Amino acid sequence: MPAPDIKSSDYYKVLGVERGASDNEIAKAYKKLALKYHPDKNPDNKEQAEENFKVITEAYEVLHDADKRKTYDMHGKAGLQGGSGGMGGGVSRAQADEIFKVFFGGNYPFSMFFGGNDDDDFLRGGGMPGGARVIFGSGGMPGGSGFADMGGGGFGGFPGMMGKGCGKGGRRPSAPSQLPPHAMPIDTVVVVQSLTKAQEHNGKTGKISGWDQSKGRYEVELEGDTTLSLRPANLCQQCSVQIVGIESQADLNGQSGTILGFNEQQGRYMLRLKQRMDNGRDVVGLQPCNVILKQNTRVVIQGLSNEQFNGQMANIVDIDHKAQRYTVQCANGKAIKIKFDNVIC
């Protein structure tokens, strides 16, 4: 693979990938370079780092989008000028930062930007111990589904993950029959988020492989034979939802989309729309009250005045669309009705 050349006018050369590179290869190249050249990682050379960061992000924004990439391959940058959402004129720092945040699931992957509550023993497979306002992201994600690959795989496929007994150096996960009804089922696709002691895993996707009742943690298999033991708060499901209650962008109401992650600081899901908007955007930030989760989605309860339920895992057993309430079966066996914004998936 060629070395990256940030000074090149060729987007492929900027990222250091071949012209036939896959979406995963493009995502990996962007991740490596963006983390290296982000201005917040280069305080002593911030001005030059910002220019490099914008160049890298512009190349990624074009090449990870199938339509833009096809136009670029045929007509070069000139074909993107004035096109439908084309980037050919460059990106601003604000645009680059937004693309960067969306790539990492709505969080900057640096400790100063987000917190967490993961314990020292979460990692088994090696590594270190240890009116709603609508926010628009830029463009799509690699491969057209979910986050970019943060460690060898994206949302689609997960080769090598089915039928494994345990991760490298880890215990055999719980059998499917051992999962309680309020826990996410085996093979549920999840996104890792808000870890503080191994931030390199934030934004990675994996699959639920078991549940450790004694620790209240899920076993999560990532590609590459790594198994994490994580709290429910450090996971967000990639699940389908319907959008409701948006006043400022009424055309969003009724649309469906896929949750990419949850930004705890902003209290918003990052959501990929099934259909792009007229301005070419397909990623938005929405509050929990503006999305309807499907029945049987496993959730964590939050924000109730009756604090005995907050933090409990639960299963959505019924949906009252008119009253905007879920009926959830809680881990303590009780069934309660709560507002849409009182759960996180």
Buried (B, 14 or more C-beta within 10 A) or exposed (E): EEEBEBEBEEBBBBBBBEEEBBBBBBBBBBBBBBBBBBBBBBEEEBEEBBBBBBBBBBBBBBBBBEBBBEBBBEEBBEBBEEBEBBBBEEBEEEBBBBBBBBBBBBBBBEEEEBEBEBBEEBBBBEBEEEEBEBBBBBBBBBBBBBBBBBBBBBBBEBEEBEEBEBBEEBBEBBEEEEBEBBBBEBEBBBBBBBBBBBBBBBBBBBBBBBBBEEEEBBBBBBBBBBBBBBBBBBBBBBBBBBBBBBEEBEEBEEBBBBBBBBBBEBBBBBBBBEEBBEEBBBBBBBBBBBBBBEEEBBBBBBBBEEEEBEBBBBBBEEBEEEEBBBBBBBBEEEEBEBBBBBBBB
